[in-house]
Amino acid sequence: QVQLVESGGGLVQAGGSLRLSCAASGIIFSINRMSWYRQAPGKQRELVASITNGGLTNYAESVKGRFTISRDNAKKMVYLQMNSLKPEDTSVYYCKSQGDYWGQGTQVTVSS
């Protein structure tokens, strides 16, 4: 049974930082591409960042230079370091593994 559990969301002022974590179980984590998505109210879910098993990363244009995705295969964890946060980053952030498994999401709210 695949399980993805996000944590680390919260309320932060614009310009601040947060670090999201995603704990994976039930999958062969080391061979999976892992991704972070986000969905704001009334908007479609969008890809924020992804990382391959080999550590290759990809970012949405809107977060390049501010967000960093990383992974720890030994711990089956994936992280999203978010710096210089903006009010438009306010969303529910979801962890996704290859094979279309999703976590329950964690709320990030950035106040202006």
KOLMIKE-218776 format. One record per atom (N, C-alpha, C): x, y, z negated; residue number from 1; atom name. Coordinates in steps of 0.2 Angstrom, whole numbers. Example, Ala and Ser with C-alpha at 12.3 -4.5 7.8 and 13.67 -1.06 7.14 Angstrom:
<nodes>
<node x="66" y="-28" z="-39" k="1" a="N"/>
<node x="62" y="-22" z="-39" k="1" a="CA"/>
<node x="66" y="-16" z="-39" k="1" a="C"/>
<node x="64" y="-11" z="-35" k="2" a="N"/>
<node x="68" y="-5" z="-36" k="2" a="CA"/>
<node x="64" y="0" z="-39" k="2" a="C"/>
</nodes>
This chain:
<nodes>
<node x="4" y="-6" z="0" k="1" a="N"/>
<node x="0" y="0" z="0" k="1" a="CA"/>
<node x="4" y="6" z="0" k="1" a="C"/>
<node x="4" y="10" z="5" k="2" a="N"/>
<node x="8" y="16" z="6" k="2" a="CA"/>
<node x="5" y="22" z="1" k="2" a="C"/>
<node x="9" y="25" z="-2" k="3" a="N"/>
<node x="7" y="31" z="-6" k="3" a="CA"/>
<node x="12" y="36" z="-6" k="3" a="C"/>
<node x="9" y="43" z="-5" k="4" a="N"/>
<node x="13" y="49" z="-4" k="4" a="CA"/>
<node x="10" y="53" z="-9" k="4" a="C"/>
<node x="15" y="56" z="-14" k="5" a="N"/>
<node x="12" y="60" z="-19" k="5" a="CA"/>
<node x="16" y="67" z="-19" k="5" a="C"/>
<node x="13" y="72" z="-18" k="6" a="N"/>
<node x="16" y="79" z="-18" k="6" a="CA"/>
<node x="16" y="82" z="-24" k="6" a="C"/>
<node x="21" y="86" z="-26" k="7" a="N"/>
<node x="21" y="90" z="-32" k="7" a="CA"/>
<node x="25" y="97" z="-30" k="7" a="C"/>
<node x="24" y="102" z="-35" k="8" a="N"/>
<node x="29" y="108" z="-34" k="8" a="CA"/>
<node x="25" y="114" z="-32" k="8" a="C"/>
<node x="19" y="113" z="-30" k="9" a="N"/>
<node x="15" y="119" z="-28" k="9" a="CA"/>
<node x="13" y="124" z="-34" k="9" a="C"/>
<node x="11" y="130" z="-32" k="10" a="N"/>
<node x="9" y="134" z="-37" k="10" a="CA"/>
<node x="8" y="141" z="-34" k="10" a="C"/>
<node x="8" y="146" z="-39" k="11" a="N"/>
<node x="7" y="153" z="-37" k="11" a="CA"/>
<node x="14" y="157" z="-38" k="11" a="C"/>
<node x="15" y="160" z="-33" k="12" a="N"/>
<node x="22" y="164" z="-32" k="12" a="CA"/>
<node x="21" y="171" z="-29" k="12" a="C"/>
<node x="25" y="176" z="-31" k="13" a="N"/>
<node x="24" y="182" z="-28" k="13" a="CA"/>
<node x="28" y="182" z="-21" k="13" a="C"/>
<node x="26" y="186" z="-17" k="14" a="N"/>
<node x="29" y="187" z="-10" k="14" a="CA"/>
<node x="37" y="188" z="-11" k="14" a="C"/>
<node x="41" y="185" z="-7" k="15" a="N"/>
<node x="48" y="185" z="-8" k="15" a="CA"/>
<node x="51" y="180" z="-13" k="15" a="C"/>
<node x="47" y="176" z="-16" k="16" a="N"/>
<node x="49" y="171" z="-21" k="16" a="CA"/>
<node x="50" y="164" z="-17" k="16" a="C"/>
<node x="52" y="159" z="-21" k="17" a="N"/>
<node x="53" y="153" z="-19" k="17" a="CA"/>
<node x="49" y="147" z="-23" k="17" a="C"/>
<node x="48" y="142" z="-19" k="18" a="N"/>
<node x="46" y="136" z="-22" k="18" a="CA"/>
<node x="49" y="130" z="-19" k="18" a="C"/>
<node x="49" y="124" z="-22" k="19" a="N"/>
<node x="52" y="118" z="-20" k="19" a="CA"/>
<node x="47" y="113" z="-20" k="19" a="C"/>
<node x="44" y="110" z="-15" k="20" a="N"/>
<node x="39" y="105" z="-15" k="20" a="CA"/>
<node x="43" y="98" z="-14" k="20" a="C"/>
<node x="40" y="93" z="-18" k="21" a="N"/>
<node x="43" y="86" z="-18" k="21" a="CA"/>
<node x="37" y="82" z="-15" k="21" a="C"/>
<node x="40" y="76" z="-12" k="22" a="N"/>
<node x="35" y="71" z="-10" k="22" a="CA"/>
<node x="38" y="64" z="-12" k="22" a="C"/>
<node x="35" y="60" z="-16" k="23" a="N"/>
<node x="37" y="54" z="-18" k="23" a="CA"/>
<node x="33" y="48" z="-14" k="23" a="C"/>
<node x="37" y="44" z="-11" k="24" a="N"/>
<node x="34" y="39" z="-6" k="24" a="CA"/>
<node x="35" y="32" z="-10" k="24" a="C"/>
<node x="30" y="28" z="-8" k="25" a="N"/>
<node x="31" y="21" z="-11" k="25" a="CA"/>
<node x="27" y="17" z="-6" k="25" a="C"/>
<node x="29" y="10" z="-5" k="26" a="N"/>
<node x="25" y="6" z="-1" k="26" a="CA"/>
<node x="27" y="6" z="6" k="26" a="C"/>
<node x="32" y="10" z="8" k="27" a="N"/>
<node x="35" y="10" z="15" k="27" a="CA"/>
<node x="42" y="9" z="15" k="27" a="C"/>
<node x="45" y="7" z="21" k="28" a="N"/>
<node x="52" y="7" z="21" k="28" a="CA"/>
<node x="54" y="14" z="23" k="28" a="C"/>
<node x="55" y="18" z="18" k="29" a="N"/>
<node x="56" y="25" z="18" k="29" a="CA"/>
<node x="62" y="27" z="23" k="29" a="C"/>
<node x="67" y="23" z="22" k="30" a="N"/>
<node x="74" y="25" z="26" k="30" a="CA"/>
<node x="73" y="25" z="33" k="30" a="C"/>
<node x="68" y="22" z="36" k="31" a="N"/>
<node x="67" y="22" z="43" k="31" a="CA"/>
<node x="62" y="26" z="46" k="31" a="C"/>
<node x="59" y="30" z="41" k="32" a="N"/>
<node x="53" y="34" z="43" k="32" a="CA"/>
<node x="55" y="41" z="44" k="32" a="C"/>
<node x="52" y="44" z="49" k="33" a="N"/>
<node x="52" y="51" z="50" k="33" a="CA"/>
<node x="47" y="54" z="45" k="33" a="C"/>
<node x="49" y="59" z="41" k="34" a="N"/>
<node x="44" y="62" z="36" k="34" a="CA"/>
<node x="43" y="69" z="38" k="34" a="C"/>
<node x="37" y="71" z="37" k="35" a="N"/>
<node x="35" y="78" z="39" k="35" a="CA"/>
<node x="31" y="82" z="33" k="35" a="C"/>
<node x="31" y="88" z="34" k="36" a="N"/>
<node x="27" y="92" z="29" k="36" a="CA"/>
<node x="22" y="96" z="34" k="36" a="C"/>
<node x="16" y="96" z="33" k="37" a="N"/>
<node x="11" y="100" z="36" k="37" a="CA"/>
<node x="8" y="105" z="31" k="37" a="C"/>
<node x="4" y="109" z="34" k="38" a="N"/>
<node x="0" y="114" z="30" k="38" a="CA"/>
<node x="-6" y="116" z="33" k="38" a="C"/>
<node x="-11" y="117" z="29" k="39" a="N"/>
<node x="-18" y="119" z="31" k="39" a="CA"/>
<node x="-21" y="125" z="27" k="39" a="C"/>
<node x="-22" y="130" z="30" k="40" a="N"/>
<node x="-25" y="136" z="27" k="40" a="CA"/>
<node x="-33" y="136" z="28" k="40" a="C"/>
<node x="-37" y="139" z="24" k="41" a="N"/>
<node x="-44" y="139" z="24" k="41" a="CA"/>
<node x="-46" y="141" z="31" k="41" a="C"/>
<node x="-50" y="137" z="35" k="42" a="N"/>
<node x="-53" y="139" z="41" k="42" a="CA"/>
<node x="-48" y="139" z="47" k="42" a="C"/>
<node x="-42" y="136" z="46" k="43" a="N"/>
<node x="-37" y="135" z="51" k="43" a="CA"/>
<node x="-35" y="127" z="52" k="43" a="C"/>
<node x="-33" y="126" z="58" k="44" a="N"/>
<node x="-30" y="119" z="59" k="44" a="CA"/>
<node x="-24" y="117" z="55" k="44" a="C"/>
<node x="-23" y="111" z="54" k="45" a="N"/>
<node x="-17" y="109" z="50" k="45" a="CA"/>
<node x="-12" y="109" z="55" k="45" a="C"/>
<node x="-6" y="112" z="53" k="46" a="N"/>
<node x="0" y="113" z="57" k="46" a="CA"/>
<node x="6" y="110" z="54" k="46" a="C"/>
<node x="11" y="108" z="59" k="47" a="N"/>
<node x="17" y="105" z="57" k="47" a="CA"/>
<node x="21" y="111" z="54" k="47" a="C"/>
<node x="24" y="110" z="48" k="48" a="N"/>
<node x="29" y="115" z="46" k="48" a="CA"/>
<node x="36" y="112" z="47" k="48" a="C"/>
<node x="38" y="106" z="45" k="49" a="N"/>
<node x="45" y="104" z="46" k="49" a="CA"/>
<node x="45" y="96" z="46" k="49" a="C"/>
<node x="49" y="93" z="50" k="50" a="N"/>
<node x="50" y="86" z="50" k="50" a="CA"/>
<node x="58" y="84" z="49" k="50" a="C"/>
<node x="59" y="78" z="47" k="51" a="N"/>
<node x="66" y="76" z="47" k="51" a="CA"/>
<node x="66" y="68" z="48" k="51" a="C"/>
<node x="71" y="66" z="53" k="52" a="N"/>
<node x="71" y="59" z="55" k="52" a="CA"/>
<node x="75" y="55" z="49" k="52" a="C"/>
<node x="75" y="49" z="50" k="53" a="N"/>
<node x="79" y="45" z="46" k="53" a="CA"/>
<node x="86" y="46" z="46" k="53" a="C"/>
<node x="89" y="49" z="51" k="54" a="N"/>
<node x="96" y="51" z="52" k="54" a="CA"/>
<node x="97" y="58" z="50" k="54" a="C"/>
<node x="92" y="62" z="48" k="55" a="N"/>
<node x="93" y="69" z="45" k="55" a="CA"/>
<node x="92" y="74" z="50" k="55" a="C"/>
<node x="90" y="73" z="56" k="56" a="N"/>
<node x="88" y="78" z="61" k="56" a="CA"/>
<node x="82" y="82" z="59" k="56" a="C"/>
<node x="82" y="88" z="59" k="57" a="N"/>
<node x="76" y="92" z="57" k="57" a="CA"/>
<node x="73" y="96" z="62" k="57" a="C"/>
<node x="67" y="98" z="61" k="58" a="N"/>
<node x="63" y="102" z="66" k="58" a="CA"/>
<node x="59" y="106" z="62" k="58" a="C"/>
<node x="58" y="113" z="64" k="59" a="N"/>
<node x="54" y="118" z="60" k="59" a="CA"/>
<node x="49" y="121" z="65" k="59" a="C"/>
<node x="44" y="123" z="62" k="60" a="N"/>
<node x="39" y="128" z="65" k="60" a="CA"/>
<node x="43" y="135" z="65" k="60" a="C"/>
<node x="42" y="138" z="71" k="61" a="N"/>
<node x="45" y="145" z="72" k="61" a="CA"/>
<node x="44" y="150" z="66" k="61" a="C"/>
<node x="38" y="149" z="63" k="62" a="N"/>
<node x="36" y="154" z="58" k="62" a="CA"/>
<node x="40" y="153" z="51" k="62" a="C"/>
<node x="43" y="147" z="51" k="63" a="N"/>
<node x="47" y="146" z="44" k="63" a="CA"/>
<node x="54" y="145" z="45" k="63" a="C"/>
<node x="56" y="145" z="51" k="64" a="N"/>
<node x="64" y="144" z="53" k="64" a="CA"/>
<node x="68" y="150" z="49" k="64" a="C"/>
<node x="73" y="147" z="46" k="65" a="N"/>
<node x="77" y="152" z="42" k="65" a="CA"/>
<node x="75" y="153" z="35" k="65" a="C"/>
<node x="69" y="151" z="33" k="66" a="N"/>
<node x="66" y="152" z="27" k="66" a="CA"/>
<node x="65" y="145" z="23" k="66" a="C"/>
<node x="63" y="140" z="27" k="67" a="N"/>
<node x="61" y="134" z="24" k="67" a="CA"/>
<node x="67" y="129" z="26" k="67" a="C"/>
<node x="68" y="124" z="21" k="68" a="N"/>
<node x="73" y="119" z="22" k="68" a="CA"/>
<node x="70" y="112" z="20" k="68" a="C"/>
<node x="69" y="107" z="25" k="69" a="N"/>
<node x="67" y="100" z="23" k="69" a="CA"/>
<node x="73" y="96" z="22" k="69" a="C"/>
<node x="73" y="92" z="17" k="70" a="N"/>
<node x="78" y="87" z="16" k="70" a="CA"/>
<node x="75" y="81" z="13" k="70" a="C"/>
<node x="79" y="75" z="12" k="71" a="N"/>
<node x="77" y="69" z="10" k="71" a="CA"/>
<node x="82" y="65" z="6" k="71" a="C"/>
<node x="80" y="61" z="2" k="72" a="N"/>
<node x="84" y="57" z="-2" k="72" a="CA"/>
<node x="82" y="50" z="-1" k="72" a="C"/>
<node x="85" y="46" z="3" k="73" a="N"/>
<node x="82" y="39" z="5" k="73" a="CA"/>
<node x="83" y="34" z="-1" k="73" a="C"/>
<node x="88" y="35" z="-5" k="74" a="N"/>
<node x="88" y="31" z="-11" k="74" a="CA"/>
<node x="82" y="32" z="-16" k="74" a="C"/>
<node x="80" y="38" z="-17" k="75" a="N"/>
<node x="75" y="39" z="-21" k="75" a="CA"/>
<node x="68" y="39" z="-18" k="75" a="C"/>
<node x="68" y="38" z="-11" k="76" a="N"/>
<node x="62" y="39" z="-7" k="76" a="CA"/>
<node x="58" y="45" z="-8" k="76" a="C"/>
<node x="62" y="51" z="-8" k="77" a="N"/>
<node x="59" y="57" z="-9" k="77" a="CA"/>
<node x="60" y="62" z="-3" k="77" a="C"/>
<node x="56" y="66" z="-1" k="78" a="N"/>
<node x="57" y="71" z="4" k="78" a="CA"/>
<node x="55" y="78" z="0" k="78" a="C"/>
<node x="59" y="83" z="2" k="79" a="N"/>
<node x="58" y="90" z="-1" k="79" a="CA"/>
<node x="57" y="95" z="4" k="79" a="C"/>
<node x="54" y="101" z="2" k="80" a="N"/>
<node x="53" y="107" z="6" k="80" a="CA"/>
<node x="55" y="112" z="2" k="80" a="C"/>
<node x="61" y="115" z="3" k="81" a="N"/>
<node x="63" y="121" z="-1" k="81" a="CA"/>
<node x="60" y="127" z="3" k="81" a="C"/>
<node x="56" y="131" z="0" k="82" a="N"/>
<node x="53" y="137" z="3" k="82" a="CA"/>
<node x="56" y="143" z="0" k="82" a="C"/>
<node x="59" y="147" z="4" k="83" a="N"/>
<node x="62" y="154" z="1" k="83" a="CA"/>
<node x="58" y="160" z="5" k="83" a="C"/>
<node x="59" y="166" z="2" k="84" a="N"/>
<node x="56" y="172" z="6" k="84" a="CA"/>
<node x="49" y="171" z="7" k="84" a="C"/>
<node x="45" y="168" z="3" k="85" a="N"/>
<node x="38" y="166" z="4" k="85" a="CA"/>
<node x="34" y="173" z="6" k="85" a="C"/>
<node x="29" y="172" z="10" k="86" a="N"/>
<node x="25" y="177" z="13" k="86" a="CA"/>
<node x="18" y="175" z="11" k="86" a="C"/>
<node x="13" y="180" z="10" k="87" a="N"/>
<node x="6" y="178" z="9" k="87" a="CA"/>
<node x="3" y="174" z="14" k="87" a="C"/>
<node x="6" y="174" z="21" k="88" a="N"/>
<node x="3" y="170" z="26" k="88" a="CA"/>
<node x="6" y="163" z="25" k="88" a="C"/>
<node x="10" y="161" z="20" k="89" a="N"/>
<node x="12" y="154" z="19" k="89" a="CA"/>
<node x="7" y="151" z="14" k="89" a="C"/>
<node x="2" y="154" z="12" k="90" a="N"/>
<node x="-3" y="152" z="7" k="90" a="CA"/>
<node x="-7" y="146" z="11" k="90" a="C"/>
<node x="-7" y="140" z="8" k="91" a="N"/>
<node x="-10" y="134" z="12" k="91" a="CA"/>
<node x="-9" y="128" z="7" k="91" a="C"/>
<node x="-13" y="123" z="9" k="92" a="N"/>
<node x="-12" y="117" z="5" k="92" a="CA"/>
<node x="-6" y="113" z="10" k="92" a="C"/>
<node x="-1" y="111" z="6" k="93" a="N"/>
<node x="4" y="108" z="10" k="93" a="CA"/>
<node x="4" y="100" z="9" k="93" a="C"/>
<node x="5" y="97" z="14" k="94" a="N"/>
<node x="4" y="89" z="14" k="94" a="CA"/>
<node x="10" y="86" z="17" k="94" a="C"/>
<node x="12" y="80" z="13" k="95" a="N"/>
<node x="17" y="76" z="16" k="95" a="CA"/>
<node x="14" y="71" z="20" k="95" a="C"/>
<node x="18" y="69" z="25" k="96" a="N"/>
<node x="16" y="64" z="30" k="96" a="CA"/>
<node x="22" y="59" z="32" k="96" a="C"/>
<node x="20" y="53" z="32" k="97" a="N"/>
<node x="25" y="48" z="34" k="97" a="CA"/>
<node x="24" y="46" z="41" k="97" a="C"/>
<node x="29" y="43" z="45" k="98" a="N"/>
<node x="28" y="40" z="51" k="98" a="CA"/>
<node x="22" y="34" z="50" k="98" a="C"/>
<node x="18" y="33" z="55" k="99" a="N"/>
<node x="13" y="29" z="54" k="99" a="CA"/>
<node x="6" y="32" z="51" k="99" a="C"/>
<node x="6" y="39" z="51" k="100" a="N"/>
<node x="0" y="43" z="49" k="100" a="CA"/>
<node x="-2" y="42" z="42" k="100" a="C"/>
<node x="2" y="41" z="38" k="101" a="N"/>
<node x="0" y="41" z="31" k="101" a="CA"/>
<node x="1" y="48" z="28" k="101" a="C"/>
<node x="-4" y="50" z="24" k="102" a="N"/>
<node x="-4" y="57" z="21" k="102" a="CA"/>
<node x="-4" y="57" z="13" k="102" a="C"/>
<node x="-1" y="62" z="10" k="103" a="N"/>
<node x="-2" y="63" z="3" k="103" a="CA"/>
<node x="-9" y="67" z="2" k="103" a="C"/>
<node x="-10" y="69" z="-4" k="104" a="N"/>
<node x="-17" y="72" z="-6" k="104" a="CA"/>
<node x="-16" y="80" z="-5" k="104" a="C"/>
<node x="-10" y="82" z="-5" k="105" a="N"/>
<node x="-9" y="89" z="-4" k="105" a="CA"/>
<node x="-7" y="93" z="-10" k="105" a="C"/>
<node x="-4" y="98" z="-10" k="106" a="N"/>
<node x="-2" y="103" z="-15" k="106" a="CA"/>
<node x="-3" y="110" z="-13" k="106" a="C"/>
<node x="-7" y="114" z="-17" k="107" a="N"/>
<node x="-8" y="121" z="-16" k="107" a="CA"/>
<node x="-2" y="125" z="-17" k="107" a="C"/>
<node x="-1" y="129" z="-12" k="108" a="N"/>
<node x="4" y="135" z="-12" k="108" a="CA"/>
<node x="0" y="141" z="-11" k="108" a="C"/>
<node x="1" y="146" z="-16" k="109" a="N"/>
<node x="-2" y="152" z="-15" k="109" a="CA"/>
<node x="3" y="158" z="-16" k="109" a="C"/>
<node x="3" y="162" z="-11" k="110" a="N"/>
<node x="8" y="168" z="-11" k="110" a="CA"/>
<node x="5" y="174" z="-12" k="110" a="C"/>
<node x="6" y="178" z="-17" k="111" a="N"/>
<node x="2" y="184" z="-18" k="111" a="CA"/>
<node x="7" y="190" z="-16" k="111" a="C"/>
<node x="3" y="195" z="-13" k="112" a="N"/>
<node x="7" y="201" z="-10" k="112" a="CA"/>
<node x="8" y="206" z="-16" k="112" a="C"/>
</nodes>
